[in-house]
């Protein structure tokens, strides 16, 4: 082959032809860094599996121990005293539902109004920035402090523990979560829909009422349900606001039982009957909370 | 056929909003502004109420409250150093375990370890963990975790008791079961926020790394995690904040003993657990001291959460710019 007839190679081509044939693009599987990668991948699988163990264990215990006492009496009877046999958690279920209902009635309207202000009316004002920031801080607030606050602000003033005080404590926890999720939902409503309404001569109230709220409704409801689910499982704020009671609730100004406080009280008792009831109450509580969570997933499917 | 928009006597159908509509609008704006004001007022009122109730205790005990080590109702000497220690120690240990597992799970779910459908299922499973109430974890801890870890803990104490961490035996409730349950409880928070942070890393950065011939883990550890480090650290800080304020599971598992010990197996106490176990039966003087303790808990969590939120905002702004 004649060398002379070939055009002279440019510097780059020379380098390429010199290097390319020698490159081995196959990674050696026994190279240190490849083995490191395989090892780490295995470790990750292990850690992830480990992360799933607690949940499975909790669910197993709830079904086995809590399921053992599932019967109509569980829902209709009052908690047993010390050595008594049988009994149920009827008043605790009632108490949990009542306190959560009070909390929802107090916090949802206020949270929606605040969210409308934050998302629609003056989103960039100082007031909005502060309210938003404080809501975020409030969501990270230890829930027991809501109990301490309501004890000082309501229980001392009213002179007694009450279902109302418990509801107010839960409302303090719901307010920031509902506000922030509702604000997020309203911000997702396309601006052109609102602009169109304003262009047709709607007032701000009409825009919010007939355009923003209906469009954002599924996401808003999702946020509300998730907040309800969260506070339904709360116990720390109820400890010294709603206290506990062994009887049915007659008025919201009386102390009331709740599922979470019943679990807490019964878990430290030396009687098997109470421990069994604590497990059944846990099962009922988890079913309520998970039920709300699943409900929120169905409603929250994007529809726009 | 054409649509007639003008009435026969040439009056227009369009009209400005009625006086009533204007009025409703005014009221509406004022009321929703009040809603926003209410949130700020609520936070201020919470601070005022707790501070006001704690005032007598602050005047009586002063700063000595923070370094005192005994909580004795009989002699009215109150100090919360053991509780502050217990709060920080248990939360740090929980952050170590829960943070590691949480970030690992976030990587596991975002870096194509699982087919998408399975990844969604696994994510839902971890989210369900967050839905389980604190008392249920406490109950589970008492009847599952404590019996499970006790033999191992006591073996460690028997053979390695000279190491401070293993210097006592685990007789029932104690720091270790509390930390295990606490780390499970903060895991979903850490995993969720870290997943969002890793999700924000542009795909081309990862592709560039792979294009350079990195292994999967070189790409994850040297490119993706550092890029998402801001979001991951805010996940850790917020998880830490959650651990600090967690109450019921700890009140049930930690043993409520006001002592300072490095041992993982000795009973301890936290600020929140102190409040939960002493508040309902406390008389006036102790109650004021508990309010003081609540104020300290508020201060600690507030600082941690503000730091976490600021890191989150700062990194989100940086990522949006980049």
Interface residues (C-beta under 8 A of the other chain):
Chain A: X27 X33 X34 X36 X37 X40 X41 X44 X45 X47 X48 X50 X51 X52 X54 X55 X57 X58 X61 X62 X65 X110 X111 X112 X113 X114 X115 X116 X117 X118 X121 X122 X127 X128 X130 X131 X133 X134 X135 X136 X137 X138 X140 X141 X142 X143 X144 X145 X147 X148 X149 X151 X152 X153 X172 X175 X176 X179 X201 X202 X203 X204 X205 X206 X208 X229 X230 X232 X233 X234 X235 X236 X239 X240 X243 X260 X263 X264 X267 X268 X275 X278 X279 X282 X285 X286 X289 X290 X293
Chain B: X14 X16 X17 X21 X22 X24 X25 X28 X29 X31 X32 X33 X34 X35 X36 X37 X38 X39 X40 X42 X43 X45 X46 X49 X50 X52 X53 X100 X101 X102 X104 X105 X107 X108 X113 X122 X125 X126 X128 X129 X131 X132 X133 X134 X135 X136 X137 X138 X139 X140 X142 X143 X144 X184 X187 X191 X213 X215 X216 X217 X218 X238 X241 X242 X244 X245 X246 X247 X248 X251 X252 X272 X275 X276 X279 X280 X290 X291 X294 X297 X298 X301 X302 X305 X306 X308 X309
